[in-house]
Amino acid sequence: MYKYVTKGEAAPYRACCSDVLNRLKMKLEKEYGIKAYVTLIGSGAKNMVTRDGKGPFDLDYNLVLTSIPQKYEKSPEHLKNDIRKLLDRMVDKRFTPGKDSTSSIKYIVHAGDGQTVVFSFDVALIREEGGESKLIHDKKQGVFIWNQIRESAGLGTKAAAVKKGGYWMNVRHDYLELKNDYLSQGDKHHPSFVVYIQAVNQVYYAMKTGN
């Protein structure tokens, strides 16, 4: 069952990831002409990091690209590969080399046995175009595509409204409940950020309609 990770346990990993990703942002502009900013997203940004029992926990980051050289426009696979290779050189030795997952670049820390996963962080490549579009690697088709994240438009505004209305604990409750519902169903197709979007939207619309 999912439970929340304490701030104290998550804090050192947040600090480590923030440091390396901020340095990444500067190097991308200097060495590749890529302008971007980094955001800790979803549950991690709201101190809602979860773990299943005594299992590992993770943090999700968006690398939001505001300007990329023309050569990457028609070759997003090279964009992702260049960013991954640069980040591989920057993370410390605790982390495995970056894995090109479907929707992000994943870095993992193992326990002393070299097998047990303790922590991981994911970096998704994002472009803001009316909502948010995430770079997806469709491995079955062998293509990279920019895919708009469903119901992501206005998410920050909705979250702020829910907080102002005094309903943030409802988001925390619904988020954990949704995570555990998907866990009980064996559903691995709803990552934390998607569940966070669902929880915020669920509470926001309930607040607006008075339900």
ABEGO torsion letter per residue (X at the ends): XBBBBBAAAAAAAAAAAAAAAAAAAAAAAAAAGBBBBBBBBEAAAAGABBBBEABBBBBBBBBBBABBBAAAAABAAAAAAAAAAAAAAABBAABBBBBBBAABBBBBBBBAAGABBABBBBBBBBBBBGBBBBBBBBAAAGBBBBBBBBGABGAAAAAAAAAAAGAAAAAAAAAAAAAAAAAAAGBAABBAAAAAAAAAAAAAAAAAAGX
